[in-house]
Amino acid sequence: MLDLSPSTYFARKKRPKSARRLRDEQLMPLIEQVHAESGGTYGARRITRALRRKGHEVARCTVERLMAELGIEGVIRGRRRRTTIPEPSAPRPPDLVDRDFTASRPDQLWVADMERREVL
């Protein structure tokens, strides 16, 4: 199923964890703890600073990666900017494929995003 030889699979399974993985496993509970102490509001920058204050030297990109792996994120404050407001009365091109973009064979369905531009 994985297209691997059995010897490759068992060699990988037997191999010890890398230094990065071991460090990640040490940092993950600390990141979760700082995030929980902040009430779930701290993002990667603040968690990085908090860990450094506690004496753990860690890069922000590492904290970002581990936060994504843990499925946690900080709170985003403020209103989101809306840069494009669609015109409801503007004509829309017909949807000829009914939003189904799957094809069972090559050259069955061609889809393009065409934007109408007028030259003044």
C-alpha positions in Angstrom: 0.0 0.0 0.0 2.8 2.4 0.8 5.1 1.2 -2.0 7.9 0.4 0.5 9.9 -2.7 0.9 9.4 -4.5 4.3 13.0 -3.9 5.2 12.6 -0.1 4.7 9.5 0.0 6.9 11.1 -2.0 9.8 14.3 0.0 9.5 12.4 3.3 9.9 10.3 1.9 12.7 13.5 0.8 14.6 15.4 4.1 14.0 15.6 6.3 17.1 13.9 9.7 17.1 15.8 12.6 15.7 17.1 15.4 17.9 14.5 17.8 16.4 11.7 15.4 17.3 13.0 15.0 20.8 13.2 18.8 21.2 9.7 19.2 19.7 8.3 16.7 22.3 9.9 18.8 25.1 8.6 22.1 23.7 5.0 21.0 22.9 3.8 20.8 26.6 5.5 24.1 27.3 3.7 25.8 24.4 0.4 24.3 25.4 1.0 25.5 29.0 1.8 29.1 28.0 -1.1 29.1 25.6 -3.5 27.9 28.4 -2.1 30.3 30.9 -2.9 33.2 28.5 -6.5 32.0 28.2 -5.9 30.8 24.7 -5.1 34.3 23.5 -1.3 34.2 22.9 0.0 33.7 19.3 3.4 32.5 18.2 5.2 35.8 18.9 4.0 36.1 22.5 4.5 32.4 23.3 8.1 32.7 22.0 8.7 35.7 24.2 7.2 33.9 27.2 9.3 30.8 26.7 12.4 32.9 26.4 11.6 34.6 29.7 11.3 31.2 31.3 14.8 30.3 30.0 13.9 28.2 26.9 15.7 29.4 23.8 13.4 28.8 20.9 12.8 30.3 17.5 9.5 31.8 16.5 9.2 29.6 13.4 9.6 26.5 15.6 6.8 27.8 17.8 4.6 28.5 14.7 5.2 25.0 13.4 4.5 23.3 16.7 1.4 25.4 17.3 0.1 24.3 13.9 0.9 20.7 14.7 -1.0 21.0 18.0 -3.9 22.8 16.3 -3.8 25.9 18.5 -3.7 29.5 17.5 -3.8 32.9 19.1 -6.8 35.3 19.0 -6.9 37.8 16.1 -8.2 41.1 17.4 -9.9 43.9 15.4 -12.2 43.8 12.5 -11.3 42.0 9.3 -10.9 44.4 6.3 -13.1 43.7 3.4 -11.2 44.7 0.3 -13.7 43.6 -2.4 -17.4 44.1 -2.2 -19.3 42.1 -5.0 -22.0 43.9 -6.9 -25.2 41.7 -6.5 -26.8 43.0 -9.7 -23.7 42.3 -11.9 -24.3 39.6 -14.5 -22.8 36.2 -13.7 -21.6 33.7 -16.3 -23.6 30.4 -16.4 -22.3 27.5 -14.4 -22.2 24.8 -17.1 -20.6 22.1 -14.9 -22.7 22.5 -11.8 -19.6 23.2 -9.6 -18.5 19.6 -10.3 -14.8 19.7 -11.4 -14.1 16.0 -11.4 -13.2 14.2 -14.6 -13.2 10.4 -15.1 -10.7 10.6 -18.1 -8.3 13.0 -19.6 -9.7 15.8 -21.8 -13.2 15.3 -20.5 -13.6 18.7 -18.8 -11.7 21.9 -19.3 -12.2 24.7 -16.8 -10.8 28.3 -17.0 -11.3 31.4 -15.0 -12.1 34.1 -17.4 -12.2 37.7 -16.3 -14.0 40.2 -18.6 -12.0 43.4 -19.0 -13.0 46.4 -21.0 -10.6 48.8 -22.6 -11.7 52.5 -22.3 
